[in-house]
Amino acid sequence: MSRILIRDGCVLTLGRTNHPRADVLIDGGRIEEIGPGLRARDAQVIDADGAIVMPGFVDGHRHAWETLFRNLAENISADRFGPHYRPDDVYAGTLIGLLSAVDAGVTTVVDWCGAGGGLEHLEAARQAHEDSGLRTVLVHGAAPWVDGAWSDAIGWLASIHGPRLIGAAGPASGDDWAMAREAGLRIHAHAGSSPQDRGAITALEAEGRLGPDVTLVHCSYADDADLNAIAGSGTSVVTTPSSEMAGGMGPPPLQRIIDRGIRPGLGAGTELAGGSTDLFAQMRAAISVQHATYFDLKLAGKAGLPRLLTTREVIRWATVDGARAVGVEDVGTLEPGMHADVIVLGAGAPNIHPVNDPIGAVVWGMDTSNVDWVLVGGEIVKGEGSLVEDIGRARTLAIEAQRRVARAAGLVTVGGSS
């Protein structure tokens, strides 16, 4: 693993101190030193003059396998095509989805695989995770068309612990959570996704199921008692604002979450709806929802108005707070000893120049076109604006898989599948 010196960037550590101009020295896959004028013999130098250097984004919830049918939520749901996935289809969809995350500056992804039914499908997803170069959590999101998949998979999931790949999930009932805990796996679960879910989180608390090893996703329909249960138990929350609003869950209850001292993570969610599945879009959606809530209350003449969410808070949701929310350690900030999961964002493009406030620029102004370099554990996975992985191969696999699954499911798409 080579030494890398990122030189002369505006360094947003999102830790104790940000630096208007500094170098970042990486060695052995971790941050070794940050400061001006660093010298490192035999280090590869990345020129970040005029750029913003910051921790990579943490995507707390993504369904990468759905990428084969991205942006089709108005026409289909996952249960239409999901049963028709073969393992190689899972690999193709997951790989192209994860590479799109890399391209957008994401360095850690919690990815739910809900396709197929056997361990061979999960193994295909695991291989795609490895080939993407990302730091990942592989979650087994058992689909409604799969019987007994969780109990079959629990031992396999427990066996794939590693420096970049670990994860498990179960539904919010039954003995699945107990099995996950016995295997030493973190629990990821959808919760509060529909009006019928109100009170379900409170019931989980009464059963003693909630705790710091649980990440609940969405919580759009969580009532006040549910949110109190989350806050009181130390349970984490991840919200996917764009896909939640586009998919019929309504605006995420961000103000009520903030009021309880909960700092959520952000995720792209489903590839089927929600527009841009990158963390720039999620940050803007989150801060816009909270600001809209504030101004609605103000226009209604309400007293005791909340304060406006700041860009400094929401950028942490997409990085360090997001890492905590999904139980991933040593990522989310740039400080000595942390994993060298780093992105370099070009700040000279017309969409962002001149930069008046670097954090405000990232949250309000930037998009995927600004992502020049992405490093995961000190390894370059995107450099000078181009992915290291063979994107041509990934595209070909995705097209072939999309056409095969579409035919099997009786779907017709513009791409010619039928």
Buried (B, 14 or more C-beta within 10 A) or exposed (E): EEBBBBBBBBBBBBBEEBBEBBBBBBBEBBBBBBEEEBEBEEBEEBEBEBBBBBBBBBBBBBBBBBBBBBEBBEEBBBEBBBBBBBBBBBBBBBBBBBBBBBBBBBBBBBBBBBBBBEBEBBBBBBBBBBBBBBBBBBBBBBBEBBEEBBBBBBEBBBEBEEEBBBBBBBEBEEEBBEBBBEBEBBBBBBBBBEEEBBBBBBBBBEEEBBBEBBBBBBBBBBBEBBBBBBBEBEBBBBBBBBBBBBBEBEBBBBBBBBEBEBBBBBBBBBBBBBEBBBBBBBBBBBBBBBEEBBEEBEEEEEEEEBEEBBBBBBBBBBBBBBBBBBBBEBBBBBBEEBBBBBBBBBBEEEEBEEBEEBBBBBBBBBBBBBBBBBBBBBBBBBBEEEBBBEBEEBEEBBBBBBBBBBEBBEBEBEEEBE
